Amino acid sequence: MNGWRYAHIGVEGDELRLGGIEVWQQKWRRTGEDALQLPHPQYDNQRHSFDICEIGAFDHPVRFAVSELSSGVYGFYVPG
């Protein structure tokens, strides 16, 4: 799936950690790369546009792809 694997689906502000970093406590930096078209984590037949973002230190960023799947509900993919 384009080198990305499903990581999480949850609500805004939940306690998601990626690479040991609390995702919702960070300012997300968009990478400027084109959005990815990936399946909804629970409904394979639905495709969504996922923005590629980074958090953490600039010299060792944690990358992820994120999409708001419905109001306040987000899906996350990570490289891999």
C-alpha positions as CSV (number, residue, x, y, z in Angstrom):
1,M,0.0,0.0,0.0
2,N,2.5,2.6,-1.2
3,G,4.8,1.9,1.8
4,W,2.3,3.0,4.5
5,R,0.7,0.9,7.2
6,Y,-2.3,1.5,9.3
7,A,-1.5,2.9,12.8
8,H,-4.6,4.2,14.6
9,I,-8.1,5.5,14.3
10,G,-9.4,7.7,17.1
11,V,-10.9,10.9,18.2
12,E,-9.2,14.3,18.3
13,G,-7.3,14.7,21.5
14,D,-7.0,11.1,22.4
15,E,-3.7,9.8,23.8
16,L,-2.2,8.6,20.5
17,R,1.6,8.4,20.6
18,L,3.7,7.9,17.5
19,G,7.4,7.3,17.9
20,G,7.0,8.0,21.6
21,I,5.6,11.5,21.0
22,E,2.1,12.6,22.0
23,V,0.6,13.5,18.6
24,W,-2.1,15.9,19.8
25,Q,0.4,17.8,22.0
26,Q,2.5,18.8,19.0
27,K,2.3,21.2,16.1
28,W,1.9,19.2,13.0
29,R,4.2,20.2,10.1
30,R,2.9,19.3,6.6
31,T,5.8,18.0,4.5
32,G,4.6,19.6,1.2
33,E,4.3,16.1,-0.4
34,D,1.2,15.2,-2.3
35,A,-1.6,13.7,-0.2
36,L,-2.0,10.0,-0.3
37,Q,-5.1,8.1,-1.3
38,L,-5.5,5.4,1.3
39,P,-8.3,3.2,2.5
40,H,-10.4,4.0,5.5
41,P,-9.0,1.8,8.3
42,Q,-12.3,0.1,9.0
43,Y,-13.9,0.2,5.5
44,D,-11.4,-1.0,2.8
45,N,-13.8,0.1,-0.1
46,Q,-13.7,3.8,1.1
47,R,-10.7,5.8,0.0
48,H,-9.6,9.0,1.7
49,S,-7.0,11.7,1.2
50,F,-4.3,11.6,3.8
51,D,-1.9,14.5,4.4
52,I,1.7,13.7,5.2
53,C,2.9,15.4,8.4
54,E,5.8,15.4,10.8
55,I,6.1,16.0,14.5
56,G,9.1,16.1,16.9
57,A,12.6,17.3,16.3
58,F,13.5,18.6,12.8
59,D,16.6,16.5,12.7
60,H,14.7,13.3,13.6
61,P,11.0,13.8,12.7
62,V,8.2,11.3,13.2
63,R,6.3,11.1,9.9
64,F,2.7,10.1,9.6
65,A,-0.3,10.4,7.2
66,V,-3.6,11.7,8.7
67,S,-7.1,12.2,7.5
68,E,-10.3,13.4,9.3
69,L,-12.6,10.5,8.4
70,S,-15.6,12.0,10.1
71,S,-16.2,14.9,12.4
72,G,-13.5,14.7,15.0
73,V,-12.5,11.1,14.1
74,Y,-9.0,10.7,12.5
75,G,-7.2,7.9,10.8
76,F,-3.4,7.6,10.9
77,Y,-0.9,5.7,8.8
78,V,2.9,5.5,9.3
79,P,5.7,4.6,6.9
80,G,6.4,1.0,6.7
